[in-house]
Amino acid sequence: MKPKIIVVGCGIVGAMIAYELSIQIAADICVIDEYSPAQGSTGAALGVLMGVISQKVKGRTWRLREKSIRRYRSLTDELQEQGYSVPFNSQGIVSLCFDEDKLSRWHQLKEKRAAQGWPLEIWSPGELKEKCPHIELESELKDENGDRTLRSVAAAIYSPMDAQVHPAKLTQALVAATQQKGVRFLFGAKVTGLNMNGSSCVGVQTAKGETAADWVILSAGLGSARLSEISAEPLELMPVLGQAMEIRLKGEVGDRTFQPVINGDDIQFVPLGKNRYWLGATVEFPEGDVPPSAKADGLKNLQQGAARFCHAIAQADILNTWSGLRPRPVGQPAPVIKPLGDIENVILATGHYRNGVLLAPATANAVCEHLKAM
C-alpha cells in the first residue's frame, strides 16, 4: 500500500514539494490549505531568484541556492512541455554598487563563482549606462536634517544565470501539473491540528474532518508555528512585513531587448513588459509582540528610493499595491527543513523568510530525499 503524505500549505513551497513528490515518490499525496493557491507570502513575493549574485559562497545556504537555480532552469521548460506557461525572465540580475569600498568583496565573489562554474560580471559605470541607459549613475540623497549629497554608482554586478519568475503563476502551474499526476488538493479546509498516537502523527484534522497520514509536511508559512506546538520543540517564527507595488511608466525605458531585474539599495525593480514593473519589497519588523502592518510611508519610501536610480519611476502610475508577512525563524537559520522535534513523521519545510520562491526547489528535493531515506 502506498504511504499517505499530507502537505499542509499551498504556497510556492508546498506546491513545489507536492510536484517533486509526485515525480520522485510513489505515494498517495494530498495538499491541504485554508485558502486558494499562492496566497500569503507567496502572493506578495516578486520571485527574484538571487542565487549566484548572493554573497553566500559555502555551506548549507549556498548549496540550497545553487540547487534551486539549477532546478529552475529545467523546471520552467518541463512545465512548458506539459502545457503550462510561466513568466520567467532569464536575462539576469543587475545589482548596483554605490560604495567603492565594497568593490573588493565583489571581485572576490566573482573569482569564487568562476571557480564554482558560475559567471559573474562587474561593469564600470560606463558599461552600466551603455547596457541599461535608464539607470542613473548619480543620485541625490537627503539626510534627516535636509542636507543634500550626491551619490554615484561605483560599479554594477551582473549575474546572467540568476533570474525572476512569477510566483503566483508558477504556483498555479505546479498545482495544475500535480493534479494531472493524481495528487489531491483540499482548499478551503483550515487545518486545526495534528492527530497523534503516542509520538507519531496519524492524521490531519480540519473543520471538514480528519485525513489519515503516514507523513505530514508542514509548509504553511507562519501557520506552521501553531501546528508545531504538539512537539516539545515547537517552531518559533517572526512575522516580517514586505510591501510592494506594480507601476506603469509613462514611456519606454532602457533597451527593450535587455530588461534584467535591477537591484539598488535592496529595492527590486522587476520588468513585466509593456512599461509595467514591480517594485519591492520592504522589510518591516514587528514592534514588540505587535505584528507589523502596512503603512503608506513604506510604499512612499519604496517609490522614492527606486526613483533615485531610475528617475522615470517618480512619475509612474501606481496600478496596484500589496503586502505580505514572511516567516522568519527565531533562534535558527532560514529555512527550517527537518523533522519536528521527536515526531519523526512530521517534517518542517517552512521559515524561508525572504527566499521562499528562490529556495522552493531545493526545499522540495530535501523533503523527497528525507522520505526516501526512511
C-alpha positions as CSV (number, residue, x, y, z in Angstrom):
1,M,0.0,0.0,0.0
2,K,1.3,3.5,-0.9
3,P,2.2,5.7,2.0
4,K,-0.2,8.6,2.7
5,I,1.6,12.0,2.6
6,I,-0.1,15.2,3.5
7,V,1.4,18.6,2.6
8,V,-0.1,21.4,4.8
9,G,0.1,24.7,2.9
10,C,-0.1,25.5,-0.8
11,G,2.1,28.5,-1.3
12,I,5.1,28.1,-3.6
13,V,6.9,25.8,-1.2
14,G,4.0,23.5,-0.6
15,A,3.1,23.3,-4.3
16,M,6.8,22.6,-5.2
17,I,7.0,19.9,-2.6
18,A,3.8,18.2,-3.9
19,Y,5.1,18.4,-7.5
20,E,8.5,16.9,-6.7
21,L,6.9,14.2,-4.5
22,S,4.6,13.2,-7.4
23,I,7.7,12.7,-9.6
24,Q,10.1,11.1,-7.1
25,I,8.0,9.0,-4.7
26,A,5.1,6.6,-5.2
27,A,2.6,7.8,-2.6
28,D,-0.9,8.9,-2.0
29,I,-0.4,12.7,-1.8
30,C,-2.8,15.3,-0.5
31,V,-2.3,19.1,-0.2
32,I,-4.5,21.0,2.3
33,D,-4.8,24.7,2.6
34,E,-7.4,27.1,4.1
35,Y,-7.1,29.3,1.1
36,S,-6.6,29.0,-2.7
37,P,-3.0,28.5,-4.0
38,A,-0.4,31.3,-3.8
39,Q,-1.9,33.3,-1.0
40,G,0.1,34.6,2.0
41,S,3.8,35.4,1.5
42,T,3.8,33.8,-2.0
43,G,1.2,36.2,-3.2
44,A,3.3,39.1,-2.0
45,A,6.6,37.8,-3.4
46,L,8.3,39.2,-6.5
47,G,10.1,36.0,-7.5
48,V,13.6,37.4,-7.8
49,L,16.0,34.5,-7.8
50,M,19.2,35.9,-6.3
51,G,21.4,32.8,-6.1
52,V,24.7,33.4,-7.9
53,I,24.8,37.1,-7.0
54,S,24.3,36.3,-3.3
55,Q,27.3,36.7,-1.0
56,K,26.7,33.2,0.3
57,V,29.5,31.1,-1.0
58,K,29.6,27.9,1.1
59,G,27.7,25.7,3.5
60,R,24.1,24.8,3.6
61,T,22.8,28.2,2.4
62,W,24.8,28.2,-0.8
63,R,24.0,24.6,-1.5
64,L,20.3,25.3,-1.3
65,R,20.6,28.3,-3.6
66,E,22.7,26.5,-6.2
67,K,20.4,23.5,-6.3
68,S,17.4,25.8,-6.7
69,I,19.0,27.9,-9.5
70,R,19.9,24.7,-11.4
71,R,16.4,23.3,-11.0
72,Y,14.6,26.4,-12.1
73,R,16.5,26.2,-15.4
74,S,14.9,22.8,-16.1
75,L,11.6,23.3,-14.3
76,T,10.2,26.1,-16.4
77,D,11.0,24.1,-19.6
78,E,9.5,21.0,-18.0
79,L,6.2,22.8,-17.2
80,Q,6.2,24.3,-20.7
81,E,6.3,20.8,-22.2
82,Q,3.3,19.9,-20.1
83,G,1.4,22.9,-21.5
84,Y,1.9,25.3,-18.6
85,S,3.5,28.6,-19.5
86,V,5.1,30.5,-16.6
87,P,6.6,34.0,-17.0
88,F,10.3,33.6,-16.5
89,N,12.8,36.4,-17.0
90,S,16.1,34.7,-17.8
91,Q,18.0,38.0,-18.5
92,G,19.7,38.0,-15.2
93,I,20.0,40.4,-12.3
94,V,22.0,43.7,-12.1
95,S,22.9,44.9,-8.6
96,L,24.1,48.5,-8.2
97,C,27.1,49.1,-6.0
98,F,27.3,52.7,-4.6
99,D,30.3,52.1,-2.3
100,E,33.8,51.7,-3.7
101,D,34.9,50.1,-0.5
102,K,32.7,47.1,-1.3
103,L,34.2,46.5,-4.8
104,S,37.0,44.3,-3.5
105,R,34.3,42.0,-2.0
106,W,32.5,41.8,-5.3
107,H,35.7,40.9,-7.1
108,Q,36.4,38.2,-4.6
109,L,32.9,36.8,-5.2
110,K,33.5,36.9,-9.0
111,E,36.6,34.8,-8.5
112,K,34.8,32.4,-6.2
113,R,31.9,32.0,-8.6
114,A,34.2,31.3,-11.5
115,A,35.8,28.5,-9.5
116,Q,32.4,27.1,-8.8
117,G,31.4,27.3,-12.5
118,W,29.1,30.3,-12.4
119,P,29.7,33.5,-14.4
120,L,29.6,36.9,-12.7
121,E,30.4,40.3,-14.4
122,I,31.5,43.6,-12.8
123,W,30.6,46.6,-15.0
124,S,32.1,50.0,-14.9
125,P,29.6,52.9,-14.6
126,G,30.1,53.5,-18.4
127,E,29.3,49.9,-19.2
128,L,26.2,50.1,-17.0
129,K,25.0,53.2,-18.8
130,E,25.5,51.5,-22.2
131,K,23.7,48.3,-21.3
132,C,21.0,49.9,-19.0
133,P,20.6,53.5,-20.2
134,H,17.5,54.0,-17.9
135,I,19.7,53.7,-14.8
136,E,21.1,56.9,-13.3
137,L,24.8,57.0,-12.5
138,E,24.3,59.8,-9.9
139,S,21.6,60.4,-7.4
140,E,20.8,63.0,-4.8
141,L,20.4,61.9,-1.2
142,K,18.8,63.9,1.6
143,D,19.5,63.2,5.3
144,E,17.2,63.8,8.3
145,N,18.4,67.4,8.5
146,G,17.5,68.1,4.9
147,D,21.2,68.3,3.8
148,R,21.7,67.0,0.3
149,T,24.6,64.9,-1.0
150,L,25.4,63.5,-4.4
151,R,25.9,59.8,-4.7
152,S,27.5,57.9,-7.6
153,V,27.3,54.3,-8.9
154,A,30.8,52.8,-8.3
155,A,30.0,49.7,-10.4
156,A,27.3,47.2,-11.3
157,I,27.4,43.5,-10.7
158,Y,25.7,41.4,-13.4
159,S,24.6,37.8,-12.8
160,P,23.4,36.3,-16.1
161,M,22.4,33.0,-14.6
162,D,20.1,34.4,-11.9
163,A,16.5,35.1,-13.0
164,Q,13.0,36.1,-11.9
165,V,9.8,34.1,-12.0
166,H,6.1,35.0,-11.4
167,P,5.4,33.3,-8.0
168,A,1.6,33.1,-8.2
169,K,1.5,31.8,-11.8
170,L,4.3,29.3,-11.1
171,T,2.4,28.0,-8.0
172,Q,-0.8,27.7,-10.1
173,A,1.0,25.8,-12.8
174,L,2.6,23.4,-10.3
175,V,-0.8,22.7,-8.8
176,A,-2.4,22.0,-12.2
177,A,0.5,19.8,-13.3
178,T,0.5,17.9,-10.0
179,Q,-3.3,17.3,-10.2
180,Q,-2.7,15.7,-13.5
181,K,-0.4,13.2,-11.7
182,G,-3.1,12.3,-9.3
183,V,-2.3,14.5,-6.3
184,R,-5.4,15.6,-4.4
185,F,-5.9,19.2,-3.2
186,L,-8.3,20.3,-0.5
187,F,-8.8,24.0,-0.5
188,G,-11.0,26.0,1.9
189,A,-10.0,23.5,4.7
190,K,-8.3,25.1,7.6
191,V,-6.0,22.7,9.5
192,T,-6.9,22.9,13.1
193,G,-4.4,20.4,14.5
194,L,-2.4,17.2,14.0
195,N,-3.8,14.0,15.5
196,M,-1.3,11.9,17.4
197,N,-0.9,8.3,18.5
198,G,1.9,8.4,21.0
199,S,4.9,10.1,19.3
200,S,3.6,9.6,15.8
201,C,1.2,11.7,13.8
202,V,-1.7,9.7,12.3
203,G,-3.7,12.4,10.6
204,V,-4.5,16.0,10.0
205,Q,-7.6,17.5,11.5
206,T,-9.6,20.1,9.6
207,A,-13.1,21.7,10.1
208,K,-14.2,19.2,7.4
209,G,-12.9,16.1,9.2
210,E,-9.7,14.1,9.6
211,T,-7.4,12.9,6.8
212,A,-5.2,10.0,7.7
213,A,-1.5,10.3,7.2
214,D,1.7,8.4,7.4
215,W,3.8,11.5,6.8
216,V,2.9,15.2,7.3
217,I,4.9,18.1,5.7
218,L,4.3,21.5,7.3
219,S,4.9,24.2,4.7
220,A,2.2,26.6,5.9
221,G,4.4,29.6,6.5
222,L,3.6,31.4,9.7
223,G,0.8,28.9,10.3
224,S,3.4,26.1,10.7
225,A,4.4,27.5,14.2
226,R,0.9,27.0,15.6
227,L,0.7,23.4,14.3
228,S,4.2,22.6,15.7
229,E,3.0,23.2,19.2
230,I,2.3,19.4,19.5
231,S,6.0,19.0,19.9
232,A,8.2,19.6,22.9
233,E,10.3,21.6,20.5
234,P,7.8,23.9,18.8
235,L,8.9,26.2,15.9
236,E,9.0,29.9,16.6
237,L,8.5,32.2,13.7
238,M,8.6,36.0,13.5
239,P,6.3,37.8,11.0
240,V,8.2,40.3,8.8
241,L,6.2,42.6,6.6
242,G,7.1,43.2,2.9
243,Q,5.3,45.7,0.8
244,A,5.4,46.0,-3.0
245,M,3.7,47.8,-5.9
246,E,3.0,47.4,-9.6
247,I,3.7,50.6,-11.6
248,R,3.4,51.7,-15.2
249,L,6.0,54.1,-16.5
250,K,4.9,57.0,-18.8
251,G,7.0,55.7,-21.6
252,E,9.5,53.0,-22.6
253,V,12.9,53.0,-20.8
254,G,16.1,51.1,-21.3
255,D,16.9,48.7,-24.1
256,R,13.7,46.7,-25.0
257,T,15.8,43.7,-25.8
258,F,17.6,43.7,-22.5
259,Q,15.4,44.0,-19.4
260,P,17.1,42.4,-16.4
261,V,16.0,42.8,-12.8
262,I,17.7,45.8,-11.2
263,N,18.6,45.8,-7.6
264,G,19.5,49.0,-5.9
265,D,19.6,49.8,-2.2
266,D,17.8,46.4,-1.6
267,I,14.9,47.5,-3.8
268,Q,13.9,45.2,-6.7
269,F,12.9,46.8,-10.0
270,V,11.3,44.0,-11.9
271,P,10.3,44.3,-15.6
272,L,6.9,42.8,-16.6
273,G,6.6,44.1,-20.2
274,K,4.5,46.9,-21.7
275,N,6.1,49.6,-19.4
276,R,4.9,47.7,-16.3
277,Y,7.2,46.9,-13.4
278,W,7.1,45.5,-9.9
279,L,8.8,47.4,-7.1
280,G,9.6,45.8,-3.7
281,A,10.0,44.7,-1.2
282,T,10.3,46.4,2.1
283,V,11.5,44.7,5.3
284,E,9.4,45.8,8.3
285,F,9.8,44.1,11.7
286,P,7.2,43.8,14.4
287,E,7.3,46.2,17.3
288,G,7.3,44.1,20.4
289,D,4.6,41.5,20.2
290,V,2.6,43.5,17.6
291,P,2.9,42.1,14.1
292,P,3.9,44.8,11.5
293,S,1.1,46.3,9.4
294,A,1.3,48.0,6.0
295,K,1.7,51.8,6.2
296,A,1.6,54.3,3.4
297,D,5.0,55.6,4.3
298,G,6.6,52.3,3.4
299,L,5.3,52.4,-0.1
300,K,6.2,56.1,-0.5
301,N,9.7,55.4,0.6
302,L,9.9,52.5,-1.7
303,Q,9.0,54.5,-4.8
304,Q,11.3,57.4,-3.8
305,G,14.2,55.0,-3.2
306,A,13.7,53.4,-6.6
307,A,13.4,56.8,-8.3
308,R,16.9,57.7,-7.2
309,F,18.4,55.1,-9.6
310,C,15.7,55.4,-12.3
311,H,14.1,58.9,-12.4
312,A,11.2,57.7,-14.5
313,I,9.8,55.9,-11.5
314,A,8.9,59.1,-9.8
315,Q,6.2,59.9,-12.4
316,A,4.9,56.3,-12.7
317,D,1.3,55.4,-12.3
318,I,0.7,53.1,-9.4
319,L,-1.5,50.2,-10.6
320,N,-1.6,48.1,-7.5
321,T,-0.1,47.8,-4.1
322,W,0.0,44.8,-1.7
323,S,1.8,43.4,1.3
324,G,2.5,40.1,3.0
325,L,4.0,38.6,6.1
326,R,7.1,36.5,5.7
327,P,8.1,33.8,8.2
328,R,11.5,34.4,9.8
329,P,12.8,31.6,12.1
330,V,13.8,32.7,15.6
331,G,16.9,31.1,17.0
332,Q,17.9,29.2,13.9
333,P,18.8,29.9,10.3
334,A,16.3,30.1,7.5
335,P,14.8,27.9,6.1
336,V,13.8,25.2,8.5
337,I,13.9,21.8,6.8
338,K,13.9,19.0,9.4
339,P,11.7,16.7,11.4
340,L,9.5,18.3,14.1
341,G,11.4,17.6,17.3
342,D,10.9,14.0,18.4
343,I,8.0,13.5,15.9
344,E,9.8,11.8,13.1
345,N,6.9,11.6,10.6
346,V,6.2,15.3,10.7
347,I,8.7,17.4,8.6
348,L,9.1,21.1,8.8
349,A,9.6,22.8,5.4
350,T,9.0,26.4,6.2
351,G,10.5,29.6,7.6
352,H,12.1,30.7,4.3
353,Y,11.9,34.4,5.3
354,R,12.7,36.4,2.1
355,N,13.7,33.4,0.0
356,G,10.7,31.2,-0.3
357,V,10.4,31.4,-4.1
358,L,14.2,31.1,-4.6
359,L,14.6,28.1,-2.3
360,A,11.4,26.2,-3.0
361,P,13.0,23.7,-5.5
362,A,15.9,22.8,-3.1
363,T,13.5,22.5,-0.2
364,A,11.2,20.1,-2.1
365,N,14.2,18.0,-3.1
366,A,15.4,17.9,0.5
367,V,12.0,16.7,1.7
368,C,12.0,14.0,-1.0
369,E,15.5,12.8,0.0
370,H,14.4,12.6,3.6
371,L,11.4,10.5,2.8
372,K,13.5,8.2,0.5
373,A,15.9,7.6,3.4
374,M,13.2,6.5,5.8
